[in-house]
Amino acid sequence: MKALICGAGIAGASIAKYLSEEGNEVVVIDKDEALLDEIKTSLDVQTVLGYASYPSVLQKAGLETTDVLIAITGNDELNLIISTVASRLASIPTKIARLKTKEYDLPELSKVFNVDYVISPDDEIADSILRTLQVAKSLNVISLEVGGLYFLGQKLLENGQIEGLSIQKAQELFPDTFVKILAIIRDGQKIALTPETQLLSQDDIYFIAKSLNDFPALFGQKEENKLKRFVLFGGGRISYALAKQLEERNLASEITLIEKNKERALFLASNLSKTLVLEGDALNTEILKEAHLEAADASFALTEDDENNILLSSLSKKNDVKRTFALLNKSSYDSFVNDLGIDVVVNVESVTVSTILNHIKKGNVKKAYTLPFEMGTLLEVKVEKDFLSMKKDVLEKLNICTFIRRGKAKKIELSELKEGDVILLLLDAESDSKIKDLFN
């Protein structure tokens, strides 16, 4: 597959990284030479310098042979223009445009601008934060589309019921909690897993579960009261979407949002009815006092600067905030986030890539979820005749998490698979290259 990505910012670079590492041909267009140079040094992709809305630039990038066009610049209008111009120049099977505002997200406008799919990763990220917030002590929550299943992350503390158990034993004793353990982050590093791997105190355990029940006894965690008082740092699209949802769902007794830009702060104050908006620098101690950070149950550092988000999370911990969420774009911080005062990392890359993948995955793959900490990609694969005809040795190499039949997770042997069943499987760095080729 050939993908043409228009925009070399954080989101564009994330999807370029994923698609190129999966063996696809990727071309990235941007007018910023520095951004393109950064991409070229780390990824095996082609780059074209110029304005992605210019016909000559699109043609130079090989538009005629493109399978997927992804317009993901920081400007909504430009993304729509790129899709329109591209559709006039060539027949492209799939055109995706990111829109930060909902004003253009209308079916009739999508037809006018020749956009096949409109995406808004910012809204997806806000939804992800909200899901994680509502599960006590959770590190991450992804609601999977089949089987009523969830991808969850939890920290194991001392005296947890599963401390010292092997992965196999924990899965046998608590099958509803651990449908399958996918990854363990220990001392900031993802460790290799075997059925005999022991679960140790301070491990971050990521797994597939059948419910969102709280797990305090299993993980040695104290019961916590519902979190109701929140402080949001930064007034961008994600903060706005999160505050809006907290208001509309009546999930907060008190919401305070700090935004440095005066014009943006005025917009937020006018459009949020239950949120106190403070104009100023979140790193200013007087502003933090005015926000009553010391009384907050949770803080959300959602600025565009990773270092600021880390610092704000650390300040929150010093003020005894129970849970801290930080938006991080750079994976280089993954190995020591716990030391930085961050309880939950909001991973921009995984949400953005997952959102786009679900519009370009074809064949048996019905849904894809890119997991954090480079754990790999969860795939929902529908069983059809071509799948059943696979050789036994190929099927046995699949890293299968669970089977779903008639909408429910079941224990099924490979030999018992039927058309219409769904397999939830994991593709990661250790997956056989032939298996990857089958599902990419």
C-alpha positions as CSV (number, residue, x, y, z in Angstrom):
1,M,0.0,0.0,0.0
2,K,1.2,3.5,-0.8
3,A,0.2,6.3,1.7
4,L,0.6,10.0,1.0
5,I,0.6,11.9,4.3
6,C,0.1,15.7,4.1
7,G,1.5,17.3,7.3
8,A,4.7,16.3,9.1
9,G,3.6,17.4,12.6
10,I,3.2,15.1,15.6
11,A,0.2,13.3,14.2
12,G,1.6,13.0,10.7
13,A,4.9,11.7,12.0
14,S,3.1,9.2,14.2
15,I,1.1,7.6,11.3
16,A,4.1,7.8,9.0
17,K,6.2,5.8,11.6
18,Y,3.6,3.1,12.0
19,L,2.8,2.6,8.3
20,S,6.5,2.6,7.3
21,E,7.5,0.1,10.0
22,E,4.7,-2.2,8.7
23,G,6.4,-2.2,5.3
24,N,4.1,0.3,3.5
25,E,5.4,2.9,1.0
26,V,5.1,6.3,2.7
27,V,5.5,9.8,1.3
28,V,5.2,12.8,3.6
29,I,4.6,16.4,2.3
30,D,5.2,19.5,4.4
31,K,6.4,23.1,3.8
32,D,8.6,22.9,6.9
33,E,12.0,21.6,5.9
34,A,13.1,21.1,9.6
35,L,10.1,18.8,10.3
36,L,10.8,16.7,7.1
37,D,14.5,16.5,8.1
38,E,13.6,15.1,11.5
39,I,11.4,12.5,9.9
40,K,14.0,11.5,7.3
41,T,16.6,10.8,10.0
42,S,14.4,8.4,11.9
43,L,12.1,6.8,9.3
44,D,12.4,5.0,6.0
45,V,10.0,7.3,4.1
46,Q,10.1,9.7,1.2
47,T,9.6,13.4,1.8
48,V,8.5,16.3,-0.5
49,L,9.0,19.9,0.5
50,G,6.2,22.2,-0.5
51,Y,2.5,23.1,0.0
52,A,0.4,19.9,-0.1
53,S,-2.5,21.8,-1.7
54,Y,-0.4,22.6,-4.8
55,P,-1.1,20.3,-7.7
56,S,2.6,20.2,-8.7
57,V,3.6,19.2,-5.2
58,L,1.0,16.4,-5.0
59,Q,2.1,15.1,-8.5
60,K,5.7,15.2,-7.4
61,A,4.8,13.0,-4.4
62,G,3.3,10.4,-6.8
63,L,-0.4,11.1,-6.3
64,E,-1.4,8.9,-9.3
65,T,-0.2,5.7,-7.5
66,T,-1.5,6.6,-4.1
67,D,-3.8,4.2,-2.3
68,V,-4.5,6.3,0.8
69,L,-4.3,10.1,1.2
70,I,-4.2,11.5,4.7
71,A,-4.5,15.2,5.1
72,I,-3.4,15.9,8.7
73,T,-2.0,19.4,8.7
74,G,-2.9,21.7,11.6
75,N,-5.4,23.6,9.5
76,D,-8.9,22.3,8.8
77,E,-9.5,24.3,5.7
78,L,-6.2,23.3,4.2
79,N,-7.0,19.6,4.9
80,L,-10.3,20.0,3.0
81,I,-8.6,21.8,0.1
82,I,-5.9,19.1,-0.2
83,S,-8.6,16.4,-0.4
84,T,-10.5,18.4,-3.1
85,V,-7.5,19.1,-5.2
86,A,-6.2,15.5,-4.9
87,S,-9.5,14.1,-6.0
88,R,-9.5,16.3,-9.1
89,L,-6.0,15.1,-10.1
90,A,-6.3,11.4,-9.5
91,S,-8.6,8.6,-8.5
92,I,-7.6,7.8,-4.9
93,P,-9.4,4.9,-3.1
94,T,-9.3,6.4,0.3
95,K,-9.1,10.1,1.4
96,I,-8.9,10.9,5.1
97,A,-9.0,14.5,6.6
98,R,-8.4,15.5,10.1
99,L,-10.8,18.3,11.3
100,K,-10.4,19.9,14.7
101,T,-13.7,21.8,14.5
102,K,-17.1,20.0,14.1
103,E,-18.4,22.8,11.9
104,Y,-17.2,21.1,8.8
105,D,-18.0,17.6,9.9
106,L,-21.2,17.2,7.9
107,P,-22.0,14.5,5.4
108,E,-23.0,17.0,2.7
109,L,-19.7,18.9,3.1
110,S,-17.7,15.7,3.0
111,K,-19.1,15.0,-0.4
112,V,-18.4,18.6,-1.6
113,F,-14.7,18.3,-0.5
114,N,-14.4,14.7,-1.6
115,V,-13.4,13.4,1.8
116,D,-14.1,9.7,2.5
117,Y,-13.5,9.8,6.2
118,V,-13.3,12.7,8.7
119,I,-11.2,12.0,11.9
120,S,-10.8,14.0,15.1
121,P,-8.1,12.4,17.2
122,D,-8.5,15.1,19.8
123,D,-12.0,14.0,20.6
124,E,-10.8,10.3,20.7
125,I,-8.1,11.3,23.1
126,A,-10.6,13.1,25.4
127,D,-12.9,10.0,25.3
128,S,-9.9,7.8,26.2
129,I,-9.0,10.1,29.2
130,L,-12.6,9.9,30.4
131,R,-12.8,6.1,30.2
132,T,-9.5,5.8,32.1
133,L,-10.7,8.3,34.7
134,Q,-13.8,6.3,35.5
135,V,-11.9,3.1,36.3
136,A,-10.3,3.4,39.7
137,K,-6.5,3.5,39.6
138,S,-6.5,2.5,35.9
139,L,-3.4,3.3,33.7
140,N,-5.3,2.9,30.4
141,V,-8.7,1.8,29.2
142,I,-9.7,0.9,25.6
143,S,-13.2,-0.3,25.0
144,L,-13.0,-3.0,22.3
145,E,-15.9,-3.4,19.9
146,V,-16.5,-7.1,20.2
147,G,-17.3,-9.4,23.1
148,G,-17.8,-6.6,25.6
149,L,-14.1,-6.7,26.2
150,Y,-11.6,-4.0,27.4
151,F,-7.9,-3.4,27.2
152,L,-6.8,-2.3,30.7
153,G,-3.7,-1.3,32.6
154,Q,-3.3,-1.5,36.4
155,K,-0.4,-1.1,38.8
156,L,0.3,-4.0,41.1
157,L,1.1,-3.0,44.7
158,E,2.3,-4.9,47.7
159,N,-0.1,-7.4,49.3
160,G,-2.2,-7.7,46.1
161,Q,-3.8,-11.1,45.7
162,I,-1.9,-11.8,42.5
163,E,1.5,-10.7,43.7
164,G,4.0,-13.5,43.2
165,L,1.6,-15.5,41.0
166,S,2.7,-16.6,37.5
167,I,0.8,-15.2,34.5
168,Q,-0.7,-18.7,33.9
169,K,-1.9,-19.0,37.5
170,A,-3.4,-15.5,37.6
171,Q,-5.3,-16.2,34.3
172,E,-6.6,-19.5,35.6
173,L,-7.7,-18.2,39.0
174,F,-9.3,-14.9,37.7
175,P,-10.4,-15.6,34.1
176,D,-12.9,-12.7,34.0
177,T,-10.2,-10.2,35.1
178,F,-7.4,-11.7,33.0
179,V,-8.7,-13.0,29.7
180,K,-5.1,-12.6,28.6
181,I,-2.1,-10.6,30.0
182,L,-0.5,-8.9,27.1
183,A,2.4,-6.9,28.7
184,I,4.2,-6.1,31.9
185,I,6.2,-2.8,32.3
186,R,8.8,-3.4,35.0
187,D,11.2,-0.6,36.0
188,G,10.1,1.3,33.0
189,Q,10.8,-1.5,30.5
190,K,8.5,-3.9,28.7
191,I,9.7,-7.4,29.7
192,A,9.6,-10.7,27.8
193,L,6.7,-12.9,28.9
194,T,6.3,-16.6,29.4
195,P,3.4,-18.5,31.2
196,E,5.8,-18.8,34.2
197,T,6.6,-15.0,34.5
198,Q,5.9,-13.9,38.0
199,L,3.8,-10.8,38.8
200,L,5.7,-8.5,41.1
201,S,4.9,-5.4,43.2
202,Q,5.2,-2.2,41.2
203,D,4.6,-4.0,37.8
204,D,2.3,-2.2,35.4
205,I,0.1,-5.0,34.0
206,Y,-1.8,-4.6,30.8
207,F,-4.4,-7.1,30.0
208,I,-7.7,-8.0,28.2
209,A,-10.7,-8.1,30.7
210,K,-14.4,-8.9,30.5
211,S,-15.5,-6.0,32.7
212,L,-14.6,-2.7,34.1
213,N,-15.0,-3.8,37.7
214,D,-12.6,-2.2,40.2
215,F,-9.7,-4.5,41.2
216,P,-8.4,-3.1,44.6
217,A,-7.9,-6.5,46.3
218,L,-6.3,-8.2,43.3
219,F,-3.8,-5.3,42.9
220,G,-3.3,-4.3,46.5
221,Q,-4.9,-0.9,46.0
222,K,-6.9,1.1,48.5
223,E,-10.5,1.8,47.7
224,E,-10.8,5.4,46.5
225,N,-13.7,7.8,46.6
226,K,-15.1,9.0,43.4
227,L,-13.0,11.8,41.9
228,K,-15.0,15.0,41.5
229,R,-12.7,18.0,41.6
230,F,-10.5,18.5,38.6
231,V,-7.9,21.0,37.3
232,L,-7.0,21.1,33.6
233,F,-3.8,22.7,32.4
234,G,-4.0,24.1,28.9
235,G,-7.0,25.1,26.9
236,G,-6.5,23.3,23.6
237,R,-9.0,21.2,21.8
238,I,-8.5,18.1,24.1
239,S,-9.0,20.2,27.3
240,Y,-12.1,21.8,25.8
241,A,-13.6,18.4,24.7
242,L,-12.8,16.9,28.1
243,A,-14.3,19.8,30.1
244,K,-17.4,19.7,27.9
245,Q,-17.9,16.0,28.5
246,L,-17.3,16.3,32.3
247,E,-20.0,19.0,32.4
248,E,-22.5,17.3,30.2
249,R,-22.2,14.0,32.1
250,N,-22.3,15.6,35.5
251,L,-19.1,13.9,36.4
252,A,-17.5,16.8,38.4
253,S,-18.4,19.0,41.3
254,E,-15.7,21.4,40.4
255,I,-13.7,22.0,37.2
256,T,-10.9,24.6,36.9
257,L,-9.1,25.2,33.6
258,I,-5.9,27.3,33.2
259,E,-5.1,28.8,29.8
260,K,-2.3,31.3,29.0
261,N,-3.7,32.8,25.9
262,K,-6.3,35.6,26.6
263,E,-8.3,35.1,23.5
264,R,-8.6,31.4,23.9
265,A,-9.4,31.8,27.6
266,L,-12.3,34.1,26.7
267,F,-13.6,31.5,24.2
268,L,-13.5,28.8,26.8
269,A,-15.2,30.9,29.4
270,S,-18.0,31.7,27.0
271,N,-18.5,28.1,25.9
272,L,-18.1,26.2,29.2
273,S,-21.0,26.8,31.6
274,K,-19.7,24.9,34.7
275,T,-15.9,25.4,34.4
276,L,-13.9,28.1,36.1
277,V,-11.5,29.4,33.4
278,L,-8.4,31.2,34.7
279,E,-6.2,33.2,32.3
280,G,-2.5,32.8,33.2
281,D,0.6,30.6,33.2
282,A,-0.1,27.3,34.9
283,L,3.5,27.3,36.3
284,N,2.8,30.4,38.2
285,T,2.4,29.6,41.9
286,E,-0.3,32.3,42.4
287,I,-2.4,30.9,39.6
288,L,-2.1,27.4,41.1
289,K,-3.2,28.8,44.5
290,E,-6.2,30.4,42.8
291,A,-7.0,27.1,41.1
292,H,-6.9,25.4,44.5
293,L,-4.7,22.6,43.1
294,E,-4.1,21.2,46.6
295,A,-7.8,20.4,46.8
296,A,-8.0,18.7,43.4
297,D,-8.7,14.9,43.0
298,A,-7.1,14.8,39.6
299,S,-5.1,17.0,37.3
300,F,-4.8,16.9,33.5
301,A,-1.7,18.4,31.9
302,L,-2.8,18.8,28.3
303,T,-0.6,21.5,26.9
304,E,1.3,21.1,23.7
305,D,4.6,20.9,25.5
306,D,5.7,17.5,26.9
307,E,8.2,19.0,29.4
308,N,5.5,21.4,30.7
309,N,3.1,18.5,31.2
310,I,5.7,16.6,33.1
311,L,6.5,19.5,35.3
312,L,2.8,20.2,36.0
313,S,2.2,16.6,36.9
314,S,5.1,16.7,39.3
315,L,3.7,19.9,40.9
316,S,0.3,18.2,41.2
317,K,1.8,15.3,43.1
318,K,3.6,17.7,45.4
319,N,0.2,19.2,46.1
320,D,-1.2,15.7,47.0
321,V,-3.4,15.4,43.9
322,K,-4.6,11.8,43.8
323,R,-4.3,11.1,40.1
324,T,-2.3,12.9,37.4
325,F,-2.8,12.6,33.7
326,A,-0.2,13.9,31.2
327,L,-0.3,14.3,27.5
328,L,3.0,13.1,26.0
329,N,4.0,13.0,22.4
330,K,7.5,11.7,22.8
331,S,7.9,8.0,23.6
332,S,11.4,8.8,25.0
333,Y,9.8,9.5,28.4
334,D,8.1,6.1,28.6
335,S,10.8,4.4,30.6
336,F,10.6,6.7,33.6
337,V,7.1,8.2,33.6
338,N,6.4,6.9,37.1
339,D,9.4,8.7,38.5
340,L,8.0,12.0,37.0
341,G,4.9,12.0,39.0
342,I,2.6,10.8,36.2
343,D,-0.1,8.2,37.0
344,V,-1.6,8.0,33.5
345,V,0.2,8.8,30.2
346,V,-2.1,10.1,27.5
347,N,-0.5,8.7,24.4
348,V,-1.2,10.9,21.4
349,E,0.5,8.5,19.0
350,S,-1.5,5.3,19.8
351,V,-4.9,7.1,19.6
352,T,-4.1,8.9,16.4
353,V,-2.7,5.8,14.6
354,S,-5.7,3.7,15.8
355,T,-8.2,6.2,14.5
356,I,-6.6,6.3,11.1
357,L,-5.9,2.6,10.8
358,N,-9.6,1.8,11.2
359,H,-10.3,3.6,8.0
360,I,-7.6,1.8,5.9
361,K,-7.6,-1.7,7.3
362,K,-9.2,-4.1,4.8
363,G,-10.1,-7.8,4.3
364,N,-10.7,-9.9,7.5
365,V,-9.5,-7.1,9.8
366,K,-12.5,-5.2,11.1
367,K,-10.9,-3.1,13.8
368,A,-7.4,-2.2,14.9
369,Y,-6.1,-0.7,18.2
370,T,-2.5,0.6,18.5
371,L,-1.4,0.0,22.1
372,P,0.9,2.2,24.1
373,F,4.5,1.5,25.0
374,E,5.1,-0.2,21.6
375,M,3.1,-3.2,22.8
376,G,1.9,-3.8,19.3
377,T,-1.6,-3.7,17.6
378,L,-4.7,-5.5,18.7
379,L,-6.7,-6.7,15.7
380,E,-10.3,-7.9,15.5
381,V,-10.3,-10.5,12.7
382,K,-13.5,-12.0,11.3
383,V,-13.2,-15.7,10.4
384,E,-14.1,-16.3,6.8
385,K,-13.4,-19.1,4.3
386,D,-10.0,-17.8,3.4
387,F,-9.0,-17.7,7.1
388,L,-10.2,-21.2,7.7
389,S,-8.1,-22.4,4.7
390,M,-4.8,-21.2,6.3
391,K,-2.3,-23.9,7.1
392,K,-2.2,-25.3,10.6
393,D,1.4,-24.2,11.2
394,V,0.4,-20.6,10.3
395,L,-2.6,-20.5,12.6
396,E,-0.6,-21.8,15.5
397,K,1.8,-18.9,15.2
398,L,-1.0,-16.4,15.8
399,N,-0.8,-14.6,19.2
400,I,-4.5,-15.1,19.9
401,C,-6.0,-13.2,22.9
402,T,-9.4,-14.7,22.8
403,F,-12.2,-15.9,20.5
404,I,-15.7,-14.3,20.2
405,R,-18.7,-16.2,19.0
406,R,-22.2,-14.6,18.8
407,G,-20.8,-11.5,20.5
408,K,-19.4,-13.2,23.6
409,A,-15.9,-14.2,24.5
410,K,-15.5,-18.0,24.4
411,K,-13.0,-20.8,24.9
412,I,-12.7,-22.3,21.5
413,E,-10.0,-24.5,19.9
414,L,-8.5,-23.5,16.6
415,S,-10.0,-26.7,15.1
416,E,-13.5,-25.6,16.2
417,L,-13.5,-22.2,14.4
418,K,-16.5,-21.4,12.3
419,E,-17.3,-18.7,9.7
420,G,-18.6,-15.6,11.5
421,D,-16.4,-16.1,14.6
422,V,-14.1,-13.2,15.6
423,I,-10.5,-13.6,16.8
424,L,-8.8,-10.9,18.9
425,L,-5.1,-11.2,18.2
426,L,-1.9,-9.2,18.9
427,L,0.7,-8.2,16.3
428,D,3.8,-7.1,18.0
429,A,7.6,-6.9,17.3
430,E,8.0,-10.6,18.0
431,S,5.2,-11.6,15.5
432,D,6.4,-13.8,12.6
433,S,6.9,-11.6,9.5
434,K,4.7,-13.9,7.4
435,I,1.9,-13.3,9.9
436,K,2.4,-9.6,9.8
437,D,2.1,-9.7,6.0
438,L,-1.2,-11.5,6.2
439,F,-2.9,-8.8,8.3
440,N,-1.2,-5.6,7.1
